Amino acid sequence: RLGQGVASGEASTVAEVISQGTSTRFDLVRLDIEMVTQDRLAELKRLGQRLPDMKVAVLLSDDTPEYREAVERHGGHFCVAKDSLEDQLPPVLKRAVAS
């Protein structure tokens, strides 16, 4: 179950997400990643380590099984393909809330 209210924020970097996530308790963050790179994966891993209770739905521009596996391996985050957002986001959000 999500918290009592809804909080919204915008961040340009994962460091900003971590900063906002420590000052405001977010249950779920939707993170838009243009390109999955080693740097981005390291950032996702750091996010998971710093805020382990926060669920992260990662939006992928280039949705491949390899990218999904890499994202999940680097923090157990949920993946959503940007080109299938309407179909994939609702069930991902349900899984994130249930976990």
N, C-alpha and C positions, 0 to 999 in steps of 0.2 A: 504494500500500500504506500502510495506517495504521501508526502507530508501534508499538513493542513492547508497550506497555501501554495501559490505559484510564484516563483521568483524567476526573473529573466535577466540575462546579462549578455554582453557581447565581448569577445576577446579576440585579439589578433594572434596570440601565441599561446602555447601550452603553459608557459610560465604565468601568463595572465589568468588562465583557467585555474591553475593551482592557487594563485593569490586570491581570486574571487571565491574559490571553493573552500578555502580555509576561513574566510571571513563571513561567508554566507553559506549555510549548509544546503547544497544542492543534492537531491536524490538522483537526478539524472541530467546528463549533459549530452547535447547533440553536437558532435564535433565534425566539421566539414574539412576533409583532407583532399586537396587537389591531387597530390601525387604521393604514393606510398614510397618512401625512401628510408634508408637506414637511420637517418637523422629523425625522421618522423616516428619511426618505430621506437627509437630510443626515448623520444618525448612521451609516447604513449605508455611505455614501460614506467617511466618516471612518474607520470600522472597516476597510474595504478598503484605505485608504491607510496606516493604521498597522500593520496585520497582513496584508500582501498574500499571504502563503503559506497563511494559514488559510482553509479552505473554510467557507462559511456556508450552512446550509439554513434558509431563512426560512419559518416557518409562517404562513400567511395565513388570517385569519378570513373576510375578504371576498375571495374569489379571482376576480379578473377579469383579462382579457388586459392591460388598462391597468396594473393593479397589478403584474402579473408583469413587464411590460416596464419599468416604472419601477424596480422592485427590481433587475432585471438591469442596467439602465443605471447604477445607482448603486453599482456594485461588482462586477458579474458574479456575484452570489450566485444560489444555486439556490432555487427556490420549491416549496412543498408546500402544498396546500389542507388545512386542518385537518379538513374534513368528508370528505376522501379520504385520510387519513393512512396507513391500512394498505395502500392500493394504490399511492400515490405515493411514500412515503418510501423503500422499498427500492431502486427504480431510481434515485432521486435520490442516495442514498448511494453506489451503485455508480458513477454518473457522477462524483460528487465525488471519490471515491478514484482513479478512472482519470485525472482531469484534472490 
